[in-house]
């Protein structure tokens, strides 16, 4: 089965926004491939390391908020 990784990345970005804390950090609990693609797209800073959270870029934070509201608001 062929997967649309852009849709997967959008869903993961929206769910990262759900765990937003400290204004720009989110708990990283997603597949490394997804986090790597989000980093490559400029949505988060490098996810590799022992820290249990990722840092959104300004563009990533804005996009995550938009996706979260679109996907999950009533």
Rosetta blueprint (number, residue, H / E / L):
1 X L
2 X L
3 X L
4 X L
5 X H
6 X H
7 X H
8 X H
9 X H
10 X H
11 X H
12 X H
13 X H
14 X H
15 X H
16 X H
17 X H
18 X H
19 X L
20 X L
21 X E
22 X L
23 X L
24 X L
25 X E
26 X E
27 X E
28 X L
29 X L
30 X L
31 X L
32 X H
33 X H
34 X H
35 X H
36 X H
37 X H
38 X H
39 X H
40 X H
41 X L
42 X L
43 X L
44 X E
45 X L
46 X L
47 X L
48 X L
49 X L
50 X L
51 X L
52 X L
53 X E
54 X E
55 X E
56 X E
57 X L
58 X H
59 X H
60 X H
61 X H
62 X H
63 X H
64 X H
65 X H
66 X H
67 X H
68 X H
69 X H
70 X H
71 X H
72 X H
73 X L
74 X L
